[in-house]
Amino acid sequence: MSYQNWLDYLQSAEKNSMMSGKLRKVHYKFPDGRQMAEEYNMDTGIVQRRAWRKSKQLMGEPEWEIELGEEPRQLSWGSKSTAGGGGGDADNNMSAPEFTVRESNCTPLLTKRVTKKNIEWRIRNLPYSLEVYSVTAEPELHAIVVRTSNKKYYKVIPVPDLDRCGMPPIQGNISIHHQFNTLIITYQKPDILCEMEAQVLLLLKNVETETDMDDLLKGLLAK
C-alpha cells in the first residue's frame, strides 16, 4: 500500500495557486492533458472542493466533473487573465474554470466532504427510515454501495481517496445516520490516508501563491 504514485502525479503537474479570502485555490495541469482544481480552507488545511476536467477533445472543452464539494453550487477559479490582453493560448493563463451543479427538489442528490478524520457523503431527498438502507463496502468495485430494501434506490459510490493510497474500503469503517430526508454515510479515514493528505500539503507548500486582488481590495476598503 503506497500513495507515492499519487504524489508523483501531483508533482508532475504545472501548478498555479492563489488566495481568495480564507481559501487557497490550486489549479493543476497534468502532462496527460487532464486538469484538477481544488479549494483548501486555510484555517483547517482541509480540501473543500475538488473537480476534474479531462483532456481537450475535438468538440471543445469537456465539462468539469465534481469529485468533492459539500454544497452543489458554482465553483469559480477566480483568477483573471494576465495583463497585456489579446491573443495567446487561454490555457496558458489561469482562466476561470467554472463548475455548476443544479439541485432538484425530489431527485436524490449525492454530495461529499472530508474532515480531518472522516470522509462523509450526504444523499439528500431520501425519505425512507434508516432500517431500509444497506450500505456496504465493496472492495472489488473500489466503492461503497447503497441499496434500499424497497428497491427504490441503488448507488455505487467510488472512493478515489482510498484508491490513491492503495486501500480497499472496509466495512468496519462505515457508519450511517438518517435525518431530514438525508442519508449520511461516514467513513473513518485509515492512517495512511491522513498521512498522504499531510504529504500533499507539504508538496503544495512550495507552490508560489498569488493574492486575489479583488478580495484584497474589498478587505482594505472595509477597514
Disulfide bonds with the S-S distance in Angstrom:
none
